Amino acid sequence: MLTTFNEVDMSAILDVRKRRKDAFKEKNEVNLGFMSFFTKAVVGALKQYPLLNAEIDGEDIIAKQFYDIGIAVSAKEGLVVPVVRDADRLSFAEIERSIADLAVKARNNALALSDLQGGTFTITNGGVFGSLLSTPILNAPQVGILGMHKIQHRPIAVNNNTEVAIRPMMYIALSYDHRIVDGAEAVRFLVAVKEMLEDPETLLLQG
């Protein structure tokens, strides 16, 4: 297992949430959180780099043509990873609703085995506990896991490095199985996630 890191300027997502959160909540009866943006970005990147959506079974590589995304949530016993099925077919509201429902089931110790099985890739958010940077552990037999972290305002060079601005930044980490994914592909995957999150309109256009 290896891990590669990058950082995301969260300004655009925070702006969308600020402008749309009330209307989104009124229409969909669920909050517009960060996880729907990250889930959409991960699915978009998995479509570009499909080996991160595969698994190793003995001597075989099994390429998966579906996107069942595990979302790590906190339960009394610790972190569990229920699965959002067919995430590529879900709207932002459907993703947020699915995650909220699974989180309630986790807190109530009501998750079924079927809720936890069959994920193709996992997202974990250590930022809710205050983590600034970490190395997420693979959820075998998956070959990739994305780690989100705390948003922290930091000085960043902008406008072709001619100015410095304070921006809400998040470190993101991709741990991957080097037997099936090479370093260059992992780095490009993480860059694709970063670019989609920094320009969230692309998440609406990816299909």
Secondary structure, 3 states (H helix, E strand, C coil): CEEEEEEEECHHHHHHHHHHHHHHHHHHCCCCCCHHHHHHHHHHHHHHCHHHHEEEECCEEEECCCCCEEECEEECCEEECCEECCHHHCCHHHHHHHHHHHHHHHHCCCCCHHHHCCCCEEEEEHHHHCCCCCCCCCCCCECEEEEECCCEEEEEEECCCCEEEEEEEEEEEEEECCCCCCHHHHHHHHHHHHHHHHCCHHHHHCC
